[in-house]
Amino acid sequence: MKTLTKNKTTLLTAILLVLLMFAYNMFFGSEALLIPSELTAASIGEDLIKTHIGLQQVSLDQSLFTTPGYLLLIDFSTTIPAQATGRPNPFNAIGQD
């Protein structure tokens, strides 16, 4: 009981914070929640189909690769040297390679 009286302000602050969060969600939260039972087979992949149609309409101008700016680009990539491979079966017990 002493702990409760000592931490009364902390407890009241936590309760007030929870109530404020609940009130905020009630008044300002979005009301349009999509319930899985309301989903149809057509609505599930609709965004994917829209993206696919949008990507089909994209065209790349091939003259980009002949411009002086593109031809002046420098390749700074480095080759990764071959490294020794690990164990043939990493899940085998140690010493049974």
N, C-alpha and C positions, 0 to 999 in steps of 0.2 A: 504494500500500500504506500510505503514511503517513496518508492520509485515513481509511482503514478503522480504523487503530489510534487515531487521534485521536477518531473519532466512535463508538467501540465502545459506549459507554453509550447513546447515542441509538439506535443500531441494535438493541441488545438490548431497549431499551424499546419500540421499534416492533414487534419480533417478538413480545414478550410481550403487547402490546396486541392484536395480530391473533389470537394464540392464545386469549386470554381472550374475545374477541368470538366466535370460532368455538365455544368450549366453551359459552358462554352460549346461543348459537343452537341447539346440539345438545341441551342439557338443558332449556332453558326456552322454546324457540321453539314456535310452534304447529305441530302435526303435520297438521292438516286443511287441506291445500292443494287448491284446486279446479283440476284440470287441464282445459284447454279441451276435450280430447277427451271428458271426462266430462259436459260440458254437453249438455243436450238442449234442443230448441226450447221445451218447456213450462217449463223452469226459468229460461230467460233472461228472460222477461217476467213471471214470477210476482210479483216485488216491485212491478212497475208496476200489475198488476191489483189487488193488495191495497191499494195506495194509492188507486186509482180507486174501489174499493168503499168505502173509508173516507171519501173525500171526498163520495161520494153520500149518506152517512148524516148529514152535517153539515147542520144547519138554522140559519138566522139569524132571530132574533126581530125582526120588523119594528118592534115597539114601541120599540126602542132609538132610532130616529130621531126619536121624538116626546118623548123625555125632556128635562127642562130642562137637564141637563148637556150634552147633545149640541147643543141649540139655542143655548147660550151660547158655543160654540166660535167663534173668530174666524179668518177666512181671511187669512193673512199673505202670500199668494203675490203675486209681482210679474210684470207682463207683460214679456216679452222683446221689445225693439224690433226692428223689421225691419232687417236689415243687408244691405249690398250683397253680392251673390253673387260668387263667384270666377269663374274662367275657365269658358267653356262646356265645354271638354274639357281637363281638367287634364293629360292625357297627351300632348297635342299639343306640338310643339316651341315654344319661347318665340318670340313674335313672329308666330305664325300663328293668332291668335285670330279 
